[in-house]
Amino acid sequence: MGKQIEFIIDNATEDNFYNYLISQGFNFYIENNNNVEEINKFPQPFTTDFWYSINLYKKGFGDLIIKETKNNIKYIDKLLSPIIEYSRSVILENNKTISKGRLWVELRYYDNKNILKSKSKDLDDCFKILSKWIKNNLKQYEVNSNSNIYNLYITESMKDFIENNGYKIV
């Protein structure tokens, strides 16, 4: 079972997070056009396949495991690879929904002999540091969305946007 922290983030705060990730030496990978692609900046929303899911990787964590399906579609094996998945907050204006973003990491996996293995302690430490960045740069609020109360990390601008414009959190 992995670890995760969920949040809703605005564009300005995401830009700050991106700059922080760069300062920490991360490389970014997405799965685009049936291939794994290293990128040097976050894609604009809705411009590529899987623009909302960015894999954060440092070479010091271990080898990136890229696999291929029978249909020649390449993908990162997120259970085996030492990556932190950054899922972006997504605003869908046509149905007035906002999906939560998250940081997610899997720290243990079963090898090909069915033996439970642990990934690098550095990966776990880095996940904790990134989670701390989220907690220090977003506030934890109770947000009322579509008669549901969510307790999550969110920027104040996004909290106001949801509550004043009738967007549902999904």
N, C-alpha and C positions, 0 to 999 in steps of 0.2 A: 504494500500500500504506500502510495506516495504522500508527499506533503504539498499543501497549496495554501495560498492566500488570495482571496477574491477582493475585487475593488472596482470602482468606476472612476475613470480618470478623464480629464479634459485634455485638449490638444497641447496647451502650454505646459502642463505638468508632464505630459508624455515626452515633450521635447526635452525637458529637464532630465527626465529619467533616461532617455536616449543618451544624452551627454554624459550622465553618470556611468552608464554601461560602457561607453567608449573609454572613459577615464579608468575603468577597471579592467580594460584589455579584452573585452568580449568580442567575438566574431558572431555574425548573424547569418542564419540559414533559413530559407523558406523552401517549400515544395511548390514548384511552379512549372507549368507545361510538362508534366510527367517527369520532372527532373528535380534534383536537389541543387539549389543555387545559393551561393554565398552572396550576400548583399552588403553594401556599405552604408545604407540608410534605410529607414523603415519605408515601405511602399505607401503611397497614398491609398486611402480606402477605396476598395472595389476596383483596383487597377491590375491586379494579378491574381492568380490562383492562391488561395490560402494567405492573403495579405494580413489577415487577422491573427495568424499563428506564426510567431517568430521563435526559432530555436536559438537560445543563447549558449555559446560554446567557448571554452578555452582549451587550447591544446594540452595544457598541464593536467587536465582532468582525465585524460585517457583518449582512446581512439573513437572517432565518430563512426558509427556502424550504419552504412548505407546498404539497403537491400533493393531487390528488383522483383516485381511481380512477373507472372507469365506473360502479361501484356506489355512488358518493357517499361513499366512505370516505376521510377526510382523514388524511394522514400527513406527517411531517417527512422531507424528502429528506436523509438523513444523509450522503450523499456530497457534496452541494452546500452544505449548511448549515454554518455555522461553530459546530458544537456539539461538546461532549465527551459521549460516552455513558457513563453510569454504570450498569452492570449490577450488581444486588445479589446477594449470596450468598443462595442459596435452600436451605432445609432441607426435605426431604420425608420426614416421619416414616414414612409408610406403606411406603416401599420403602428406608428408611434410606440416603438419598443426600444429598449436599451438592454443589451446583454452585458453582463458583468465580465470584466477582464480577470485574468488570474496569472499568478506565477505558480508553476507546478514542476515538481521534480520527483523522479522515482529513484530511490537510493538503494534498492535491493532487487535482485533478479535471479532467476534460475538459469544456470548454464546448461549446455547440451547434455550433461550427465545428471540433470535434475538436482543439482546441488545449489543451495541458496548462497548467493554471493552478495557482497556489499560493494557499492561504488566508493569512490574516493571521499575521504573525510573533507578534503578541500571543496568538493562539490557541495556537500551539506553545509559547510561553513559559509560558502558563497551564497547559497540560498537564504540562509539566515540574515546575511548582510543586506541582500536585496529586499527581503521582507521588512527589515528594519527601515530601509529607505522609504518603502511604501508607508509604513506606520508613522514615520517622521514627517512625511510630506503630504499626507492625506489625513483627514480627521475621520474618526469613527463616529458615525451618526446613525440614528434610527431614521429611516426614510420611509414615508408612506407612499406606496405605489399601488394603485388599483385595489385599494382596501387591504393590502398586505403591508406588514411592517418588516423591513429589512434592516438588520444591524450590520453595517459594512463600512469599509474604508472608502471614502468618496471625497472628491474635491467639492468645496462649497458651491462652486459655479454649477456643477452637475447636479448636486442636491437641489438647488434652486430651480434648475431647468426642469428636472423631473416633476417636482412638486407644483410648479407653476404652469406647466404645459401639458399635463395629463399623460405623460409617457409611462408605460409599464416596464418594470424590470423583469427580464426573462433570464 
